[in-house]
Amino acid sequence: MSKYKVEISGIDTSNIPVLSNEEMNRLFLAMKNGDSSARNLLVEGNLKLVLSILKRFHHRSENLDDLFQIGCVGLLKAIDNFDLSHEVRFSTYAVPMILGEVRRYLRDNNCIRVSRSLRDIAYKALKYKEEVYNKTGVEPNMENISNYLNVSLFDLVQALDSLHNPVSIFEPIYSDGGDTIYLMDQIEDKKSNSNEFSMKVALNQAIDNLEEREQYILDERFIIGKTQMEIAKDLQISQAQVSRIEKGAIKQLKKVLK
């Protein structure tokens, strides 16, 4: 029976060797004594460890070759810093380093940057939901969570949304050899024309180009519904400053709508 073959970065994964713990220890000793070939054998003998970690990211849209190479960077760091005197298996030491390297790559190359504070809110919300569900058998609603975390409902929704991976509206979802059906075809608003769609895209881009404080004031004013005085108190500035910033932001958006 032939082996199942998968090529990643030019490597036939079906032929990757696997080292025993004794072989690993022997090669680490040889590497510490200056044997450069031992390092190469350690890398080759642990490539399947990298592949096993990449299975956690199979749902991501990133190129598997790229993730494999990043995982190998983490593997090299683990090999170069591993200390036999700690008396732990190499895999126990290497997995967090490889995983951290891949996650750092995904974070730094994400097309949408999410602030750490927003992600912290999301993780705290998920933890609280799990704790309440385990105790009561009922999940808390969004209002209860926002009260517990002492954050606005708007910030909570934004935080939880930030955990979802973005999907392109041009993602193909079906093809039978003829015309491909894209996600956009399934979510298209029949009441809106293409000009309206283009306008929305342009408007969203214009909002993204506003300064962070301008975006915050517009969100609080027109989504949350706060008054200028309430926003001024939150930002510890005068109501006149809030009014000026709001007018300036709206003026920039109007340029897009002309």
C-alpha positions as CSV (number, residue, x, y, z in Angstrom):
1,M,0.0,0.0,0.0
2,S,1.5,3.4,-1.0
3,K,1.9,6.2,1.5
4,Y,-0.3,9.2,1.3
5,K,1.9,12.0,-0.1
6,V,1.5,15.7,0.7
7,E,4.0,18.3,-0.6
8,I,4.6,21.3,1.8
9,S,7.4,23.7,0.9
10,G,8.9,21.1,-1.4
11,I,9.0,18.4,1.4
12,D,7.3,15.1,1.0
13,T,5.6,14.7,4.3
14,S,5.2,11.0,3.9
15,N,9.0,10.5,4.2
16,I,9.6,12.7,7.2
17,P,11.6,10.7,9.8
18,V,10.5,10.5,13.5
19,L,13.2,10.4,16.2
20,S,12.9,8.4,19.4
21,N,13.6,10.2,22.7
22,E,17.0,8.4,23.0
23,E,18.0,9.5,19.5
24,M,17.0,13.1,20.3
25,N,19.1,13.2,23.4
26,R,22.1,11.8,21.5
27,L,21.8,14.4,18.8
28,F,21.4,17.2,21.3
29,L,24.6,16.1,23.0
30,A,26.4,15.9,19.6
31,M,25.1,19.4,18.7
32,K,26.4,20.9,21.9
33,N,29.8,19.3,21.1
34,G,29.9,21.2,17.8
35,D,28.4,18.6,15.4
36,S,26.5,20.9,12.9
37,S,25.0,17.9,11.1
38,A,23.2,16.9,14.4
39,R,21.2,20.1,14.3
40,N,20.0,19.4,10.8
41,L,18.9,15.9,11.8
42,L,17.0,17.3,14.8
43,V,15.2,19.7,12.5
44,E,14.3,16.9,10.0
45,G,13.2,14.6,12.8
46,N,10.8,17.1,14.3
47,L,9.1,18.4,11.2
48,K,6.1,16.2,11.9
49,L,5.7,18.0,15.2
50,V,5.4,21.3,13.3
51,L,2.8,19.6,11.0
52,S,0.7,18.4,14.0
53,I,0.6,21.9,15.4
54,L,-0.5,23.4,12.1
55,K,-3.6,21.1,12.2
56,R,-5.0,23.6,14.7
57,F,-5.0,26.3,12.0
58,H,-6.6,24.2,9.2
59,H,-9.6,26.6,9.1
60,R,-7.4,29.6,8.3
61,S,-7.1,31.0,4.8
62,E,-3.3,31.5,5.1
63,N,-1.0,29.6,2.7
64,L,0.0,26.3,4.5
65,D,3.5,26.6,3.1
66,D,3.9,30.0,4.8
67,L,2.7,28.6,8.1
68,F,4.9,25.6,7.8
69,Q,8.0,27.8,7.3
70,I,7.0,30.0,10.3
71,G,6.5,26.9,12.4
72,C,10.0,25.8,11.4
73,V,11.4,29.1,12.6
74,G,9.9,28.3,16.0
75,L,11.3,24.8,15.8
76,L,14.8,26.1,15.2
77,K,14.5,28.5,18.1
78,A,13.4,25.6,20.3
79,I,16.3,23.4,19.2
80,D,18.9,26.2,19.8
81,N,17.6,27.0,23.3
82,F,16.7,23.5,24.6
83,D,18.6,22.4,27.7
84,L,18.9,18.7,28.4
85,S,19.5,19.4,32.1
86,H,15.9,20.4,32.5
87,E,14.9,16.8,32.1
88,V,11.8,17.4,30.0
89,R,10.9,16.0,26.7
90,F,11.8,18.2,23.8
91,S,8.3,18.3,22.4
92,T,7.0,19.7,25.8
93,Y,9.4,22.5,25.4
94,A,9.1,23.0,21.6
95,V,5.3,23.1,21.2
96,P,4.7,26.4,23.0
97,M,7.5,28.0,21.0
98,I,6.3,26.8,17.6
99,L,2.7,27.7,18.5
100,G,3.7,31.1,19.7
101,E,5.7,31.8,16.5
102,V,2.7,30.8,14.3
103,R,0.2,32.9,16.3
104,R,2.5,35.9,16.3
105,Y,2.7,35.6,12.5
106,L,-1.0,35.4,12.1
107,R,-1.5,38.3,14.5
108,D,1.0,40.6,12.7
109,N,-0.2,39.7,9.2
110,N,-3.9,40.0,9.9
111,C,-5.6,42.4,7.5
112,I,-7.7,43.7,10.4
113,R,-5.9,44.9,13.4
114,V,-7.7,44.6,16.7
115,S,-6.5,46.4,19.8
116,R,-5.4,44.3,22.7
117,S,-7.9,45.9,25.1
118,L,-10.7,44.9,22.8
119,R,-9.6,41.3,22.7
120,D,-9.2,41.3,26.5
121,I,-12.8,42.3,26.8
122,A,-13.8,39.5,24.5
123,Y,-11.8,36.8,26.4
124,K,-13.2,38.0,29.7
125,A,-16.7,37.9,28.3
126,L,-16.3,34.3,27.1
127,K,-14.8,33.3,30.4
128,Y,-17.7,34.8,32.3
129,K,-20.3,33.2,30.0
130,E,-18.7,29.8,30.6
131,E,-18.6,30.3,34.4
132,V,-22.3,31.3,34.6
133,Y,-23.4,28.5,32.3
134,N,-21.5,25.9,34.4
135,K,-23.2,27.2,37.5
136,T,-26.7,27.8,36.3
137,G,-27.0,26.0,33.0
138,V,-28.1,29.2,31.4
139,E,-26.0,31.6,29.4
140,P,-26.0,35.3,30.5
141,N,-27.4,37.8,28.0
142,M,-25.3,40.6,26.6
143,E,-26.6,43.2,29.0
144,N,-25.6,41.1,32.0
145,I,-22.2,40.5,30.6
146,S,-21.6,44.2,29.9
147,N,-22.7,45.1,33.4
148,Y,-20.4,42.5,34.9
149,L,-17.4,43.7,32.9
150,N,-18.4,47.4,33.4
151,V,-18.2,48.1,29.6
152,S,-20.7,49.5,27.2
153,L,-22.9,47.2,25.2
154,F,-21.4,48.6,22.0
155,D,-17.8,47.8,23.1
156,L,-18.8,44.3,24.1
157,V,-20.4,43.6,20.7
158,Q,-17.3,45.0,19.0
159,A,-15.0,42.9,21.1
160,L,-16.9,39.6,20.5
161,D,-17.1,40.4,16.7
162,S,-13.3,40.9,16.7
163,L,-12.8,37.2,17.4
164,H,-14.4,36.1,14.1
165,N,-12.2,35.8,11.1
166,P,-13.2,38.1,8.2
167,V,-14.5,36.4,5.0
168,S,-14.2,38.1,1.6
169,I,-17.6,38.7,-0.1
170,F,-15.8,37.3,-3.2
171,E,-15.2,34.0,-1.5
172,P,-16.4,31.2,-3.9
173,I,-19.0,29.0,-2.2
174,Y,-20.2,26.8,-5.1
175,S,-19.0,25.8,-8.5
176,D,-20.2,22.9,-10.7
177,G,-17.9,23.5,-13.6
178,G,-19.9,26.4,-14.8
179,D,-20.3,29.9,-13.4
180,T,-19.0,30.2,-9.8
181,I,-21.3,31.4,-7.1
182,Y,-19.7,33.9,-4.7
183,L,-20.7,34.8,-1.2
184,M,-21.7,38.2,-2.5
185,D,-24.3,36.6,-4.7
186,Q,-26.0,35.1,-1.6
187,I,-26.1,38.2,0.6
188,E,-26.9,40.7,-2.1
189,D,-29.6,43.2,-1.1
190,K,-32.1,43.2,-4.0
191,K,-33.4,46.5,-2.9
192,S,-30.0,48.2,-3.3
193,N,-28.2,48.8,-6.6
194,S,-24.4,48.5,-7.2
195,N,-24.0,52.3,-6.8
196,E,-25.4,52.1,-3.3
197,F,-23.0,49.2,-2.5
198,S,-20.0,51.1,-3.8
199,M,-21.1,54.1,-1.7
200,K,-21.2,52.0,1.4
201,V,-17.8,50.7,0.8
202,A,-16.4,54.2,0.2
203,L,-18.1,55.5,3.3
204,N,-16.7,52.7,5.4
205,Q,-13.2,53.4,4.1
206,A,-13.7,57.1,4.9
207,I,-14.7,56.2,8.5
208,D,-11.6,54.0,8.8
209,N,-9.5,57.0,7.8
210,L,-10.8,59.2,10.6
211,E,-8.8,59.6,13.7
212,E,-9.6,57.2,16.6
213,R,-11.2,60.0,18.7
214,E,-13.3,61.1,15.8
215,Q,-14.6,57.5,15.2
216,Y,-15.3,57.2,18.9
217,I,-17.3,60.4,19.1
218,L,-19.4,59.4,16.0
219,D,-20.0,55.9,17.4
220,E,-21.1,57.3,20.8
221,R,-23.3,60.0,19.2
222,F,-25.1,58.2,16.4
223,I,-24.9,54.5,17.4
224,I,-25.0,54.6,21.2
225,G,-27.0,57.8,21.3
226,K,-25.1,59.8,23.9
227,T,-25.2,63.6,24.1
228,Q,-22.2,65.8,23.4
229,M,-22.1,66.6,27.2
230,E,-22.0,62.9,28.1
231,I,-19.2,62.3,25.6
232,A,-17.3,65.4,26.8
233,K,-17.5,64.0,30.4
234,D,-16.2,60.6,29.2
235,L,-13.3,62.1,27.3
236,Q,-12.7,64.8,29.9
237,I,-12.8,67.6,27.4
238,S,-15.3,70.5,26.8
239,Q,-18.6,70.1,25.0
240,A,-17.4,72.7,22.5
241,Q,-14.4,70.5,21.6
242,V,-16.7,67.5,21.1
243,S,-18.9,69.6,18.9
244,R,-15.9,70.8,16.8
245,I,-14.5,67.3,16.4
246,E,-17.9,65.9,15.5
247,K,-18.5,68.6,12.8
248,G,-15.0,68.1,11.4
249,A,-15.5,64.3,11.1
250,I,-19.0,64.7,9.4
251,K,-17.5,67.3,7.0
252,Q,-14.9,64.7,5.9
253,L,-17.5,62.1,5.4
254,K,-19.7,64.4,3.4
255,K,-16.8,64.8,0.9
256,V,-17.2,61.1,0.1
257,L,-20.9,61.3,-0.4
258,K,-20.7,64.1,-3.0
